[in-house]
Amino acid sequence: MIHLELSWQQAAGAAAGLAIATVALRAARKPRLASAAVFTQETALVIGLFALWQYAGSFSVMGPGGALSRARWIWHFERAVHLPSETAIQRFFLPHPLLIQFFNLYYDVLHFPVLIATLIWLFVWHRGRYGPWRTTLGVFTGISLLVQFIPVAPPRMLPGTGLVDTAVLYHQSVYSNATGFDPDQLSAMPAVHVGWAILVAIALITTTRSRWRWLAVLYPAMTTLAVIVTANHFWLDGIAAAVILVVVLAAQSLVRHLTAARAPRPAEAEPATTTADETMAAHRR
């Protein structure tokens, strides 16, 4: 399978190239190039963040030995709270090879292009909304990276669940066509793909006023279905990503309210002073 997603080396190289272009554009000191410099700067930041996410996936603060036990704990916890079985959902789709291959491709290539397209749309047509969402993306991804330093195996690696590694089954794996442990695969918690999809949907819904904007909720719904059908994530991985995103958005809202409360208010207009002549004129009337 041709891997269409950038590796961390490719992403880092692209980010470095865009950063150099930004410096060159700013050094030109031409007003008409200022917008281009801002665009290349923001693109370098986002792609650099993606490179960091890709790179950090191969590291952990704990050994990979506990990745399976943590995945097993998640599996049993989901059964205890009666979440739908990932195995049952996957088995519903397994008899349909084209759907499975579609979900494999969806999981592999769609999330980052859609995220970039959304940021470009915000930057070009809704510049005032771009900054807060860029910050949301950075903080959410950074927190997710910290959580992912604790390795958790994806459900496709967990024995006894009946789940199938659909990417290996159809030779579409972005890692290899053989099962086994790879440090890059032990960062299932949280499901960053799901978090990014929710972020995109909220950004679209809150920015536009079209009656069709609510169709954006289909994107995180489809993304969640894709990560479940391909056995790349548990339900709890997606729930954790959603919780992190909600906390980030709530914290940003709180900061904005505190900043607005501390901002100096415009001085109230002082009441006009009535002169003596005006007072006498009023008495005469």
PyMOL commands that set and color helices and strands:
alter all, ss='L'
color gray80, all
select helices_A, chain A and resi 8-27+31-56+64-80+86-93+97-125+127-148+155-157+166-169+183-185+192-207+213-229+235-262+276-284
alter helices_A, ss='H'
color red, helices_A
deselect
rebuild
show_as cartoon
